[in-house]
């Protein structure tokens, strides 16, 4: 809320006192001292927000004093917490502009009062928050008044200290308010840390793209540092189109204000080449820009390239510069090289460490593949407590790592094509283990999930392109169960019919019990749909609540309960020693035989062969084998006069009738 001096509240008076007492004179102090409405708690609250250090800097600066005493102005005041986080010099005049703007009046940029008048860029996020460069204006703490000269003045409280671009103290010449081109040309004299920009600057000059970096307005410039060109041939791949792909015209992206994963059109966006650029931040605080070449050409391959931000939010005359670790758009590494390059401190560092901690043979396997796709868990994914239990089991870890590797080049579009009519099933390097992809939505709104070894993961960053394949970053480690049998049934779209049937019969209640070990042969939804073709009336009643008792009896046949779980490999070995494997179920037992045929598992039950669609879906309290058809035969189902009974139910009913008849006879 903004207030004029005539209607100034006691709290607002205190807010202004600290920084404006020298302009308002003793009258304001007297008014504050005599204001009985001002409570001590309110005073303490505002003193906490208004840092003494900033006011002392204001008082020591003659230009700031003169501005506050004589001119209209807007001043952006950082909080105490902002000062505590800030390191380095605070430039007071960079926080002042010599025109009064309330929040609704702020234009896209304002000139600061610092030497050279470098601009401050004003942006707004989707929540309506207003930012000055990378600092957010705290909405409830803006104040407006008129000084003794009748000049309108506005104060906004911000959550960060504003940092201008400054010259090194050792430089012989002062550089004030450079544009992006001058920034690159004189980077060695500027206070930007140890990073050097000579390689990229030379490529810009060779391509004659100076005008792109001199363009007036407010743009975002992504500049790769020299360390990103250690690959010998990489600099030669930076042509005019690649340089265009590092500039987002007419948009300033400051990291605190920007929406994550919101693709922006780069300067390389035309009929034959379309490149977008977006910003995102990981949970560990690391920030990245990524290019996505949607339409490529002979020199510029389609796909995503990631680059970590080395130094963010450097304001220049015509926008903002971010220094990035490597150039975007350029795809010149194999999957193996990408993982090695990323291993130091990148987004997949822990995945690479897991490979190397287990002998590194998995990396050799990846390197030997001419085409490969990696489902790479993010660094955060490795923090799950369930993973700690298996880290020392090298054999298990190698199986898990191989589960993330596909011997094919699969981008999202190819996965979508495989997924057109069914959930895409893709083999991995882990023998007998498949991944199951599900794609929903289109383009940037696409939501991709992958299931492997009982774990459902979301693809958080698809299509990171390499010369021999793709890397998709996922949010979980596949093959490390984190949910019960019930949790898996509930969340997996392939098992929804079995879950529904178990819900209305209360059969599912037991499946959350972590004291038991279940081996559950779960018919997939397509399997139940086949029964509808074979016996429509019986299928209908299976999913009716009135026939829950009978549905439960059928599901019990599919569930083995023991002190251990039975993998498909276990069942094959057991079948080799006997004609039929007998597994204990809730009421009786299940007699099956399991064989491996052409790399797939096949169950024989009651002389009927049923394919295993997904073996060994691990859960925290058991294992699920997804099968192609329920353990159900025509003679199991009796449909007559609207009634439905399983064979076992009929036997029980007949036995009861016989007992009643005998009892009557004896009486």
N, C-alpha and C positions, 0 to 999 in steps of 0.2 A: 504494500500500500504506500502511496506517495502522499506527503503532507506539505502544505505551505507553512511558512513561519507562523502565520496567524493562527493556524489550527494545530500547531505542533504538540504532540503528546509528550508526557514526561519521559517515557522510555526513549522516544526518538531524540529528545533533547540531550539525554545522556549519551546516546550514540554519537551525536555530533560534537559534543563537548571536547572529547579527547583530541580530535583532529582539526577542529575549527574554532577553538576558543580564542586563538589569537586574531581571528577575523571578526568574530561576533562581539568580542570585548567582554567586560565584566558583567554587562547586563544579562547575558545568557547564563553565566555562572551563578549570578544572584537568583535568577528565575529557577534554575535547577535546584539550588540550595533551599529555596523557599517552597518548593513543590511538595506538598504533603502527600500527594497521590503516589509518589515514586517509592516503591518498597525496596528494602535492602536486597531481597532476592533478585528483583529485576535489575538493579544496578550491577550486582555481581555477574549476572548472566551476560549483560552487554559488555562489561569490562573483559570478560573471558573471550568474547568474540572479537573485540577490537584490540589488536596487538600494539603494545606500547612502542615496540621497536619501529613499526612503520610510521607512527606519529612523530617519533623523534627524528626519523629520516626526513619527514615532511618539514619539520621545523628547521632542520639544518640546511634545507635546500632553498636558496633565495628565489629561484624561478617558481618553485611550487608555492612559496609564501605569497609571491606577487600574484600568481594566478588565483589563488584562493581569496585573496583580499580584493582583487579588482575585476576579475573576469568571470564570465560563465564557464562552467566546466562540468565534466563527468569524471569521477574518480573511482577506480576499482580497487577496493581495499581487501587484501588477503586476511583470512582468519589466523588466530594464534596457531592452530594445528597446521595450517599451510606453512607458516614460518618454521615450525619445528621440523617439518619434512624437508624444507628447502636448504640447499647448500649453495654457497657462492654468493656473489654480490646481488643486492636488491636494487634495481633501477627504478627509483621513485617516479621519474617523469614518464616512464613507459606505462605507468598505471593511470596517467591523466590525459584526457583529451579536452581541448579548449572549446567545447560546445556541450550544452546540457541535453542529455538524452535519458528519458525514462525507458523502462524495458520495452514498451510498445513502440518507441520512437527510434530505437537503435537500428542503424542501417547495416548493410552487409560488411562494411568496414569503416573504421574511424582512424584518423591520424593521431598518433600519440604526440606528447609534448617533448619527447626525447629528441636529441640532436638528429637531424635528418628526417624527422617525423615518420619513423617506420609505422606502418599500419597495424592496427589490431583488427582481427577478423572475427566477425560475429556470426555464429551458426546456431541452429536450433535442432534438437533431436526429435524423435517421434513422440516422446513424452511431453514435449513442449518446453523442456529445459533449455535455457539460453546459455551459450558458452562464449567467452572471450578468449580467443585462441584455444588453449586446452583447459581453461578454468571455467567452472560452472558458477553462474550467478545464483546465490541463495535467494529464492523468491521472496521470502517474508522479511528480508532485512534491507530492502532498498528504501532510501530516504531522499526527499527533495525539499529545498528551502531557498530562500532568497537572502543574499548577504547584504551588508550595510550600503553597498553601492547599487542595490536593487538588481543585482545579477542573479539569474537562476542557476542553481547548482544541484547536482544529483550525485548521490553516493550509492554504489552497489557493492555488496560484500561478496567475495569470490572465494572458492575453496582451494586455489593454487596461486602461488606467486608467479607473475608473468615474467618469462625469460626472453629477452630480446637476443638477437644475433649480435655478438660483439667481436672486436678485434683482439688478438692476443696482446698481452702487455709488452711482449718483446718486439712487436711489429714496429717498423719505422714510420708507417703511415696509417691513419685511421680510415676505416671503411665504414661508411654509414649507409644504411638502407639499400643494400645491393639487391638486384634482381637475381633470378636463378642462374643466369649465365655468369654474371660477375661472381656469384657465390662459388661456382665451380672453378672459375679462373683464378680466384684468390683464396681458395679453400685453405691453403697452407698458412695463411695469415689470420685465419678466423678461429674462434674458440669453439671447435667442434670435436675435440678429443684427438686421439691418435690416428684416426682413419684418414686415408689418402684417396683422392679421387682422380688421379692422373690418367689412368687407363681409359676410363669411361669418358672423361673430358676430351681426350685425344680422338676418340671415336666420334664424338659429337662434332668436333671441328672437321674431321675428315669427311663426314657425311653432310657437312654444311647445314646443320640443324640449329644454328645459333638463334635464329628468329623464334623458334619454338620456346626457348628459355627466356627470351626477352619480351614475350607477348604480354601486353598490359592485361590487367584483370586479376582474378583470383583462381589459381590453379594448384594442383598437387603434383609435385615432382618427386619421382622415386629414383635415387641415384645409387648405383652399386659401388661399393668400395673396392679398392685394389685387391684386397684379399680374395674377392670373388672371382678373380681372373687367374688363379693359380693353374687351372687347366690350360695348357699351352695354346690350344686353338680357340679358346672361348672368345677372346677379344675380336677375332676376325669374323665371328658370327654376329657381332653387333652392327647391324646395318641400319638404314634410315627407318625402316618399319619397326624394328626392335626398339629404337629410341622413341618412336611415337608411342609404343606400348608402355612406356614408363611415365607417361604424362596423362593426367586426368584433367581435361580442360574444363574451365568454368566451375570447378568444384574444389573447395578446400576440405581436406580430410584431416582433422585433428583427432587423435586416437580416443580421447575421453568422450568426445561428442559423437563419434561415428557409430552407426549401426554395424554390427558384425555380419560378415558374409552378405553384404549388400553390393552386388556387382555394379560397377560404374563403367560407362563407356570410355575407353581410352582414346587417344588421338589416332590409334591404329584401328579404326573401325570404318570399313568401307565395303564395297560390294564383294571383293575377292579376298578380303582378310578382315576378320572380326575378332577383336581382343577386348575382353573386359578385365577389370582389376578390382579386387576387393580386399578389405582389411579384416583380420580376425585376431582374437586374443585367446590363448589357452588358459586353462585353470591355474597353471603354474606361473602365470604372469607374462610369459613370453608372447611377443607380438609379431605378426607376420603380414606381409602382403602376398597376394597370389595373383598371377595372371591366368586367364583361361582363354586359350585360343579356340574359339567356337568354330570358326571357319579358317582353315589353313591353306597354305599353298606349298609349292615345291621347296621353299626355303624355310617355311615356318610351320612346324608340325602342330596338329591339334592336341590339346591336353592342357593340364594344369601344371604350373611351376610355382613352387613356394620359395619365399625369401624372407628370412628373419630380419626384423628391424634392428639395426645396430644403434642408431640414434634417431629418435623420433621428434616430430613437432618443431622443426627449425623454421621460424618465420622469415620470409624474404619479402621484398617489395611487391612481388606479383603472386604471392601465395605461400605455400608451405612445402618444405623439403623434408623427406625422410631418407636417411641413409640405410641401404639394405645390404645384406650379406653377399648376395650374388645377383646377377642379372636375371630378369624375368624373361619369359617366352622361349629362352634357349634350352633346347632338349638335347644334351650332348653327353649324358651319362647313362651307363647301364644301371639296372636295378641294384646290382652289387655295389657299384661305385657310389650311387646315391646313398645307400645305407652307410657306407664307409665315410662319406663326406658329412653325413648327418650325425655321425656317432659322437662327435665331440660335445655338443650341447644342443642338439636339434630336437625336433618334435618326436623322433623315433629312437632316441638314444637308448632307452631301456630295452626296446626290442632287439637292437643290435647287441647290447650287453648280454641279453639272455642267450642269443646265438653263440657268442664267443665264450660265455661261461660254460657252455655245454660242448666245447671242443671245436666249434667253428665249422664242423662238417656240413651243417645245413647251409652255410654261406657258400661253400664249395658247390653244393648241389644247385643252388640258385645260379651261380656263375656259369654252370655248365648247360643251362637251359637257353636255347635260342629265343624262346618266347616264354614269358613268365608274368604272372600277376600275383602280387603279395597283398594279403589282408593283414595290415600291420597295426597291432594295438598301440594306442597312444601311450605316452608316458604315464598319464593318470590311470590307465587301465591296469597297469602293473602294480598299483597300490592296493588292489583288492586283497583282503585278508585271506581269502580262499586260496590264493596263489602261493602263499608262504608254505603251505603244507607239502607242495610238490617240487619246490625249487631245487631241492637236493637230490631228487630222483631223476638222474640224467636220462634214463631210458624213457620215462614218462614225458620229460620235458622235450626230448627230441620228437616224440610222437606229436606232442602239442604244437611245436614249431612247424613241423611238416604239414600239419592241418591248415596252416595259414598260407600255403603255397600251391598255386595252380599252374599247371603246365600249359598255359594258353595266354593269349593277349586279350584280356577282357576289360573293356571300358564300360561305362554305364549303358551306353547305347546297345552294345552287344549283349549285355546282361538283360536289358529290356526286351530285346528280340527273343532271347531264350525264354523269357518269362511271359511271352505273349499269351499263351493259352494254359500255362500251368506254372507252378513254382519251380524256378530253374534249379536243376540238380547238376552240380559240377564236381568232378573228381579232384582229389588233392594228392600231394605226395605221400600222405599217410595212407597206407594200404587200407582199402575198404571204407575209407572215410570220405563222405561227400559234403559239400557245402550247399546250402539251400537259400537262394536269393529270392527276395520279394521286393518289387519296385512299385511304389504308389506315387502318383502325381507326375508332373511333367516339368522339364527344364530345371530352373533354380528351386522350384518347389518340390522336386522329387525327394521322396523319403525311401531310403534303401536299407533293408535289413538283411542280415545273413545269419544263418544258423549252422553251427558246427559243434559236434560233440556235446549236444545238450545245451549249448549257450546261444542265446539270441543277442546279436550285437547290431548296433546302428553304424552305418558308414557316415562318419562325421566330415570326412574330406575325400571325395572320390576323384579318380582320374588324374592322380599325380603322374605325369607322363615321363617315361624314360625311353631310351633308344630301343630296348628289347621288351618293353611291356609297360605295366601300370602298377602303381601302388595306391591302394585304398586304405585310408586311416580309419580304424574302427575303435569303438569305445569300450570294448571288453576283450579279454583273452579267451579265444575259443577253446573248448575242451576242458575248461576248469569250471565244474558245475557250481552254481550259486543258488539254486532253487530246488525245492522238493519236487517229487513226482506230480503232486497236485499243482504246484506253481507252474510247472512246465506244460501240463495239459491245458491250464487256463490261458496261457500266453501264446501257445503255438497255433497258428491258423490252420495247420494241417490236421490237428487233433480235436477240433472244436465239437464235432458230433459226439465223439466218445465222452468228452467233458460234459456236454449237455445231458446225455443219457445218464451219466453218473451223478449229476446234480439232483435231478428230480427223484432219483431212487435212493439218495443219501449214501450211495456207494463211495463217493469221493471223500467222505469225511475221514476215512482211515489213511488217506494217501499223504497227509501232512505229518504223519507220525514218524519222527526221526529215530525212534528206537527200533524200528523194523527195517528189513531190507526187501524191497519189492523188485520183481522182474515182471514188467507189464508189457504184454503183446497188444499194442494199441492199433486197431484198424484205422487207417487214414480215412478222411472224409470221402474220398473217391471209392473206398472199399464199401462203406455203408451205402453209397449211391448205387453200387452194383447190386446190392441185395434188393434195392427197390425195383430193379429190372427183373430180378429173379422171382421175387415174391412181394408184389406191391402192397398187398393188404397187411402182411406180417410186418413189413418195414414201417408202415405208418403207425402200427400199434407199438412198435419198439420205442417210439419217441413220444408216446402219450403217457401223461402222468398216471392215468388209471391203470396202466399196465407196468408200473414201476417195479413191482416185485419180480416180474418175469425178465425185465431188462437187467435187473441186478443179478439175477441168476446167470444170465449169459455173460455179463462182465466178469463175474467171479471166476469163470472158466479161463479168462485171459490173464489172470493175475496170480503169479507164483509168489508165495510168501515163505521166506527161509531166513537163515542166519547169514546169508551171503547173496550176492547177485550173480546172475548167469549171463555172461557176455555171449555173443554169437560164436566166438572162437571156442569158448568153454563148451558150448552145446555141440559144436562139430566134433570136438575131441570125445565127448561123452557118447555121441552117437556112433562113433567108430568102435566103441567097446561093447555096445549092446544094440539090439534092434530098436528099442524105444527108450527114450529118456523120460523118467517119471519125475515131475516137478510138483511139490506140494501146493495146493490151492486152499482157499478158505473152507470149502466143504469136502473136497475130495482130492483128486490129483489130475494133472494134465500130462497126457502121454503124447510125446512128439518125437520126431526125428529131424535133425538139421544137417543139411549137406551144403557144400560149396560147389556151385555150378557156374562155370564161365565167369568167375570173379564175383558172383552174387550168392547170397545165402537164400536157401529154399527150405521152408518148413513142410514136413509131411505130417498131416494130422487126419486120422480117420480115412486113410488112403487118398487124401486130397492134398495137392501141392499148393502152397501159398508162398508167394515171393515176399522177401523182407525188403521193404522199400528204403528204410533208414535204420540201420542197426546201431546198437550201442549209444543211445542218447542218454548220457550220464546225468544223474540228479544227485542231490546230497543224500537221499535216503533210498536210492535204487537206480534202476536202469530201465529205459523204455526201448522196445523194438517196434518200429512202425511197420505194420504189415499191410499187404494189398487187399486182404479180404478177411472178414471176421471168422472166428472159429465157430461156424454156424452151418448146420445142414438142414435140408428141407424137412427131414423127419423130426427135427428139434422143434418145429413150429407147427402148431395146430390152430387153424383159424376156422371157427364154426359158429354161426349165429351171432356174430359180433363179439365172441369171446376169444381169448388168446391164451394159450398155455404152452409152456415149454415141456419137453418130454419128462424132465425131472419132476415138474409140478404135477403132471398127470399121474406119475407113479405114486407121489405122496397122497394125492387125492384118492386114488384107488385103494391104497393101504388103509387110509382112514375109513373108507366105506366098509371095507372088509372087517375092520376092528369093531365098527358099530354093529354090523350084522351079527358077528360072533357074540358080542355082548348081549344083544337082544335074545339070541338063541339060548344062551346060558341062563338068562333070567327066566 
